[in-house]
Amino acid sequence: MRLSPAHYRHPAEVPALIASLGLVITVLLLIEGGMIYLLVLLFAREMLAAAIADLAVLLLCNLDIAWALIWIASTQSALRQGATHAGPEEYREVHAAAVHVAERLGMPATPPVYVLREERPSSCVIGTRHRALLVATGLVEALSEHELQAALARQMAHIKGHSGLLNTLILYPACAEAIPWWVAPVFELLDLLTRWWRRAAECSADRAATIALGCPEPVARALATVVNTEAGSEVISGEDVAHYLPGATDPRPVAKLARTRPEIERRLSAIGRFAASEKFRNCQAIVGDAGMAPQRYVRDRERVGPLPYLIISALAVLYMIPLSYLLALAISAGADRYEEPKTPTLSVLPGERQPAEPQPGVEPPADSSEVTVQPAEPEPEEPTGAAVEPQTVAPDVEEGMLELGRMHKKRKEYDKARRVLMDLIKLNPTNVEGHYVLAWVCAESGDNRTARMEFTAVTNLAAPGTEMYKQAQAALERLGSE
């Protein structure tokens, strides 16, 4: 079995990473969306000067990020050229420590290590595609052999766990002194939003260094040495460090350190707890330090607070609300588009056959499954005049029914024409043309009585002197003489 980041990763690192990236994306979207909305609003109100200023700020923010990414690549390339590559010839102790640590951590190859002349004791991961370690001469001079191995192991753990890439893109521009002032605010905001995750990533790197060294003491002393060198005085003594190591007589946190350097105090406490855990002993078995077989899974006893999960849940709800709204709109639009059309009700003309509807307790006829609708003599209706209030019907509907009646009359389908025209007159009793065409349908089919009633309705509804009025009068005279 080979040592992997999953064996020593702090349980808070993954949820903190998801929560931090969610916060970064949300904040950037809110800033960009707010500025675009303000830009559209200002243009709509014809406030051109303010709109141009807002557009300039929006472009500046996006150009800041793009320029900073280009600046990172160019600056780190310059750092490599200005630093000395640690190898068998120069800085042999740094090269030997890097080879030893890479082998202990199961790295596929030893990453290149560059030593930069810098008094401040620092180290970091540089590069986005081809990553390397950058170590200051102040760190090499301040640390002992084992402490230097612990410092290099921490940075190699960042490379192996892929947290070094995000540190390069976010932390490096925020900490660099040469970065322009108009670019720094963007990366300071990103540094603030990801600080919580970086604390968990540092705890994972401390765990990896503890495994590589085989004990927690060099890791804790290296951390204390860096703090003391940066402060210029002994902030953390050797006795303070011993309080956090396994087997200490008084394992309680040092009150002064917890008050002045709470971040360092938390890291020292986490190192001591990990060194005393079953997780650490299983990792020792993986690298071959313990005389036992490694287990595939060992539960991590380190506690994770509920805050990252609360942030993830809140962000999920925040993004699900608009997505649910858009999904509901899409579903409703699709339902309206594919709504099943209503089946029109078909009437049965006299003499036609229709399927017989089954009735409970009644057997269908044995000879046929259809029944015949017997034709019925249409009952004459009283002429409809102004006494009946017409219903509100669209003109195109009346015109369509009237044209359908004329078509049936032309084909001599008098029964169908009579039915359509009677339905038209029921909808609008004052339709003169409906009465007129129905009168001629009745006259041609031999129903003179109904024809006289409909011609009479025409004379009552049509204006005197019109062609329809004259033909209705003439038809009544002819029908009266017959």
C-alpha positions in Angstrom: 0.0 0.0 0.0 1.3 3.5 -0.9 0.7 6.6 1.2 -1.9 8.9 -0.3 -3.4 12.2 0.8 -6.5 10.4 1.8 -4.6 8.6 4.6 -3.6 11.9 6.4 -6.0 14.6 5.1 -7.7 16.5 7.8 -11.5 15.8 7.8 -12.4 19.5 7.7 -10.4 20.1 4.5 -12.9 18.9 1.9 -16.1 20.5 3.3 -14.1 23.7 4.0 -12.9 23.7 0.4 -16.4 23.2 -1.0 -17.8 26.0 1.2 -14.9 28.4 0.4 -15.2 27.8 -3.3 -18.9 28.3 -3.1 -18.5 31.6 -1.3 -15.9 32.8 -3.8 -18.2 31.9 -6.8 -21.2 33.4 -5.1 -19.5 36.7 -4.2 -18.0 37.1 -7.6 -21.3 36.4 -9.3 -23.1 38.9 -7.0 -20.5 41.6 -7.7 -20.5 41.0 -11.5 -24.3 40.6 -11.6 -24.9 43.7 -9.5 -22.6 45.8 -11.6 -24.2 44.6 -14.9 -27.7 45.3 -13.5 -26.6 48.7 -12.4 -25.2 49.3 -15.9 -28.4 48.3 -17.6 -30.4 50.4 -15.2 -28.3 53.5 -15.8 -28.5 53.2 -19.5 -32.3 52.7 -19.3 -32.5 56.0 -17.4 -30.1 57.7 -19.8 -27.6 58.5 -17.1 -24.7 58.0 -19.6 -21.9 59.4 -17.4 -22.7 57.1 -14.5 -23.1 54.2 -16.8 -19.7 54.7 -18.4 -18.1 54.9 -15.0 -19.8 51.7 -13.9 -18.7 50.0 -17.2 -15.1 51.2 -16.5 -15.1 49.7 -13.0 -16.5 46.4 -14.3 -13.9 46.1 -17.0 -11.2 47.1 -14.5 -12.1 44.3 -12.1 -12.0 41.7 -14.8 -8.8 43.0 -16.3 -7.3 42.9 -12.7 -7.9 39.2 -12.4 -6.6 38.5 -15.9 -3.5 40.7 -15.4 -2.8 39.1 -12.0 -2.8 35.6 -13.4 -0.4 36.7 -16.2 1.7 38.4 -13.5 1.9 35.3 -11.4 3.3 33.3 -14.3 5.9 35.9 -15.2 6.9 36.7 -11.6 7.4 33.0 -10.7 9.4 32.4 -13.8 11.7 35.3 -12.8 11.9 33.9 -9.3 13.2 30.6 -10.7 15.8 32.4 -12.8 16.9 34.4 -9.8 17.1 31.5 -7.4 19.6 28.7 -7.1 18.6 25.1 -7.9 19.4 22.9 -5.0 21.3 19.8 -6.1 24.3 17.7 -5.4 26.6 20.6 -6.2 24.9 23.5 -4.4 22.8 23.4 -1.2 23.4 19.7 -0.8 21.7 19.6 2.6 18.5 21.0 1.0 18.7 18.5 -1.9 19.3 15.6 0.5 16.4 16.6 2.7 14.1 16.9 -0.3 15.0 13.5 -1.6 14.5 11.8 1.8 11.1 13.5 2.3 9.8 12.7 -1.2 10.7 9.1 -0.7 8.9 9.0 2.7 5.8 10.6 1.3 5.6 8.3 -1.7 6.1 11.1 -4.3 6.6 9.8 -7.9 9.6 12.1 -8.2 11.4 14.7 -6.1 10.1 18.1 -7.1 12.8 20.7 -7.9 13.8 22.9 -5.0 15.0 26.5 -5.6 16.8 28.5 -2.9 16.2 32.2 -3.0 18.4 34.7 -1.1 15.9 36.1 1.3 16.3 36.8 5.0 12.7 36.1 5.9 12.2 32.4 6.8 9.6 31.3 4.2 8.9 28.6 1.8 6.1 28.1 -0.8 5.0 26.2 -3.8 5.4 27.9 -7.2 4.2 27.0 -10.6 0.8 26.0 -12.0 1.7 23.2 -14.4 5.2 22.3 -13.3 5.3 22.9 -9.6 8.5 23.4 -7.6 9.5 24.4 -4.0 10.9 27.8 -3.3 12.9 28.1 0.0 14.4 31.2 1.4 18.0 31.2 2.7 16.7 32.6 6.0 14.7 29.4 6.5 17.6 27.1 5.6 19.9 29.0 8.1 17.3 29.1 10.9 16.3 25.4 10.9 18.1 22.3 11.9 18.4 19.2 9.6 15.2 17.5 10.8 13.3 20.8 11.0 14.3 21.6 7.4 12.9 18.2 6.4 9.7 19.0 8.2 9.4 22.3 6.3 10.0 20.7 3.0 7.6 17.8 3.8 4.8 20.4 4.4 5.3 22.0 1.0 5.5 18.6 -0.7 2.2 17.6 0.9 0.7 20.7 -0.7 1.9 19.5 -4.1 0.7 16.0 -3.5 -2.7 17.1 -2.2 -3.1 19.7 -5.0 -3.7 22.5 -2.4 -0.5 24.2 -3.6 -2.2 25.2 -6.9 -4.9 27.2 -5.1 -2.3 28.7 -2.7 -0.3 29.8 -5.7 -3.3 31.5 -7.4 -4.8 33.1 -4.3 -2.3 33.4 -1.5 0.8 34.3 -3.6 -0.6 37.5 -5.2 -2.1 38.6 -1.8 1.2 38.2 0.0 3.5 39.5 -2.7 4.9 42.9 -2.1 5.4 43.9 -5.7 1.8 43.4 -6.7 0.1 46.7 -7.8 -2.3 48.4 -5.4 -5.2 48.3 -7.9 -4.9 44.5 -8.2 -4.4 43.7 -4.5 -8.1 44.2 -3.3 -9.4 41.4 -5.5 -7.0 38.9 -4.2 -7.3 40.1 -0.6 -11.0 39.3 -0.9 -10.2 35.8 -2.3 -7.7 35.3 0.5 -10.3 36.2 3.1 -12.9 33.9 1.6 -10.5 30.9 1.4 -8.7 31.4 4.7 -10.8 28.9 6.5 -10.0 26.2 3.9 -6.3 27.0 4.0 -6.2 26.5 7.8 -7.5 22.9 7.2 -5.0 22.4 4.4 -2.1 23.5 6.7 -3.3 21.0 9.2 -3.2 18.3 6.5 0.4 19.4 5.6 1.4 19.2 9.3 0.1 15.7 9.4 2.1 14.7 6.3 5.3 16.2 7.8 4.7 14.3 11.0 4.4 11.0 9.0 7.5 11.8 7.0 9.6 12.6 10.1 8.1 9.7 12.1 7.4 11.9 15.1 5.7 15.3 15.8 8.6 17.1 17.6 10.6 18.3 14.5 7.4 19.6 12.9 6.3 21.5 16.0 9.8 22.9 16.6 10.1 24.0 12.9 6.9 25.9 13.3 8.0 27.5 16.5 11.4 28.5 15.0 9.7 30.2 12.0 7.5 32.2 14.4 10.4 33.2 16.6 12.6 34.2 13.6 9.8 36.4 12.1 9.0 38.0 15.5 12.7 38.6 16.3 12.3 37.2 19.8 11.4 33.9 21.5 7.7 33.9 21.3 7.4 30.1 21.6 10.0 28.4 23.8 11.0 24.7 23.7 9.0 24.1 26.9 5.9 25.6 25.3 6.3 23.2 22.4 6.7 20.2 24.8 3.3 20.9 26.2 1.6 19.9 22.9 3.6 16.7 22.3 2.3 13.2 23.3 3.5 12.1 26.7 3.7 15.7 28.1 3.2 15.9 31.9 1.0 19.0 31.4 -0.8 18.7 28.0 -2.9 21.8 28.6 -2.5 24.6 26.1 -0.2 27.4 27.0 -2.5 30.3 28.0 -0.1 33.0 26.7 0.3 31.3 23.3 -3.5 30.7 23.0 -4.0 34.4 23.6 -1.3 35.9 21.4 -1.0 33.3 18.6 -4.2 31.4 18.5 -3.6 30.1 15.0 -0.2 28.6 15.9 -1.7 27.2 19.1 -4.4 25.4 17.2 -1.9 23.9 14.8 0.4 22.7 17.6 -2.6 21.1 19.4 -3.7 19.4 16.1 -0.2 18.0 15.6 -0.1 16.5 19.1 -3.6 14.9 18.8 -2.7 13.4 15.4 0.6 12.0 16.7 -1.3 10.2 19.6 -4.1 8.8 17.3 -4.6 5.5 15.7 -4.6 7.2 12.3 -0.9 8.2 12.7 0.1 4.6 13.7 -1.7 3.3 10.6 0.2 5.8 8.4 3.5 4.7 10.1 2.6 1.1 9.1 2.0 2.2 5.5 5.5 3.8 5.2 7.0 0.8 7.0 7.9 2.3 10.4 5.6 0.2 12.5 5.8 -3.6 12.8 2.2 -4.2 11.8 0.1 -4.6 8.7 -1.6 -1.3 7.6 -5.4 -1.1 7.7 -7.3 0.1 4.7 -9.5 2.5 6.7 -9.1 4.0 10.1 -11.6 6.4 11.5 -10.3 9.9 12.1 -11.2 11.2 15.6 -10.7 14.8 14.8 -13.9 16.8 15.1 -15.4 18.9 12.3 -17.7 21.7 13.2 -21.1 22.2 11.7 -20.3 25.5 10.1 -19.0 24.3 6.7 -22.0 22.1 6.3 -24.3 25.0 7.2 -22.6 27.2 4.6 -22.9 24.5 1.9 -26.6 24.0 2.7 -27.3 27.7 2.6 -25.5 28.1 -0.8 -27.4 25.0 -2.1 -30.7 26.6 -1.1 -29.6 29.9 -2.6 -28.9 28.3 -6.0 -31.8 25.9 -5.9 -34.4 28.7 -5.6 -33.8 30.3 -9.0 -33.2 26.9 -10.6 -36.5 25.6 -9.2 -38.3 28.7 -10.5 -36.8 28.3 -14.0 -37.6 24.6 -14.0 -41.2 25.2 -13.0 -41.5 27.8 -15.8 -40.1 25.3 -18.3 -42.5 22.6 -17.2 -45.5 24.9 -17.4 -44.5 26.1 -20.8 -44.1 22.5 -22.0 -47.5 21.6 -20.6 -49.2 24.5 -22.3 -47.5 23.6 -25.6 -48.5 19.9 -25.5 -51.9 20.3 -24.0 -54.2 17.7 -25.4 -56.9 19.3 -27.6 -60.5 18.8 -26.5 -62.5 16.3 -28.5 -65.3 18.0 -30.4 -68.8 16.8 -29.8 -70.2 15.3 -33.0 -73.9 15.3 -33.7 -75.6 12.5 -35.5 -77.7 13.3 -38.5 -81.0 11.7 -39.2 -80.5 8.3 -40.9 -76.9 7.9 -39.8 -75.6 5.1 -37.6 -73.7 5.6 -34.4 -72.1 3.1 -31.9 -74.4 1.9 -29.2 -73.3 2.9 -25.7 -73.3 0.0 -23.3 -75.7 0.3 -20.4 -75.5 -1.7 -17.2 -77.7 -4.8 -17.1 -78.6 -4.6 -20.8 -77.1 -6.9 -23.4 -76.1 -5.4 -26.8 -78.1 -6.6 -29.8 -76.9 -9.9 -31.2 -77.1 -9.0 -34.9 -75.3 -5.7 -34.8 -73.2 -3.6 -32.5 -74.7 -0.4 -33.9 -78.0 1.2 -33.6 -79.8 3.4 -36.1 -81.0 6.8 -35.2 -84.4 7.2 -36.7 -85.0 10.5 -38.6 -87.3 12.8 -36.8 -89.4 15.5 -38.4 -88.0 18.8 -37.4 -90.4 20.8 -35.3 -91.2 24.2 -36.7 -89.8 27.1 -34.6 -91.4 30.4 -34.0 -89.7 33.2 -35.9 -87.1 34.8 -33.7 -87.0 38.5 -33.6 -85.9 41.2 -31.3 -87.7 39.7 -28.4 -84.8 37.2 -27.9 -81.5 38.6 -26.7 -78.6 37.3 -28.9 -75.6 35.8 -27.3 -72.2 37.3 -27.8 -70.6 35.4 -30.6 -67.4 36.2 -32.5 -68.2 37.4 -36.0 -65.9 34.9 -37.6 -67.7 32.0 -35.9 -71.1 33.2 -37.4 -69.5 33.7 -40.8 -68.0 30.2 -40.7 -71.3 28.5 -39.7 -73.2 30.5 -42.4 -70.7 29.5 -45.1 -70.9 25.9 -43.9 -74.7 26.0 -44.3 -74.4 27.5 -47.8 -72.0 24.7 -48.7 -74.4 22.0 -47.6 -77.3 23.8 -49.4 -75.3 23.9 -52.6 -74.6 20.1 -52.3 -78.3 19.6 -51.6 -77.4 18.2 -48.1 -80.5 19.9 -46.7 -80.6 18.1 -43.3 -77.0 19.1 -42.5 -77.6 22.6 -43.7 -80.8 22.9 -41.6 -78.9 21.7 -38.5 -76.0 24.1 -38.9 -78.2 27.1 -39.6 -80.5 26.3 -36.7 -77.5 26.2 -34.4 -76.4 29.6 -35.9 -79.9 31.1 -35.2 -79.8 29.8 -31.6 -76.5 31.6 -31.1 -77.7 34.8 -32.7 -81.5 35.0 -33.4 -81.0 38.4 -35.2 -78.7 37.0 -37.9 -80.7 37.9 -41.0 -78.7 35.9 -43.5 -79.0 32.8 -41.3 -82.8 33.1 -41.5 -82.7 33.8 -45.2 -80.5 30.8 -46.1 -82.5 28.5 -43.8 -85.8 29.7 -45.4 -84.5 28.7 -48.9 -83.2 25.3 -47.5 -86.7 24.6 -46.1 -88.4 25.7 -49.3 -86.1 23.5 -51.5 -86.6 20.5 -49.2 -90.4 20.8 -49.2 -91.0 22.2 -45.7 -93.1 25.2 -46.8 -94.4 25.9 -43.4 -91.0 26.5 -41.8 -89.9 28.3 -45.0 -92.8 30.8 -44.6 -91.8 31.4 -40.9 -88.2 32.0 -41.7 -89.1 34.4 -44.6 -91.4 36.3 -42.3 -88.4 36.6 -39.8 -86.3 38.0 -42.6 -88.9 40.7 -43.4 -89.0 41.6 -39.7 -85.3 41.8 -39.3 -84.1 43.1 -42.7 -84.3 46.8 -43.6 -87.1 47.6 -46.0 -86.0 48.2 -49.5 -83.0 45.9 -49.4 -82.6 43.1 -51.9 -83.0 40.4 -49.2 -86.2 42.1 -47.9 -87.6 42.2 -51.5 -86.8 38.5 -52.2 -88.3 37.4 -48.9 -91.6 39.3 -49.7 -91.7 37.7 -53.2 -91.1 34.3 -51.7 -93.9 34.8 -49.2 -96.3 35.8 -52.0 -95.4 32.7 -54.0 -95.7 30.4 -51.0 -99.0 32.0 -50.0 -100.5 31.4 -53.4 -99.5 27.7 -53.5 
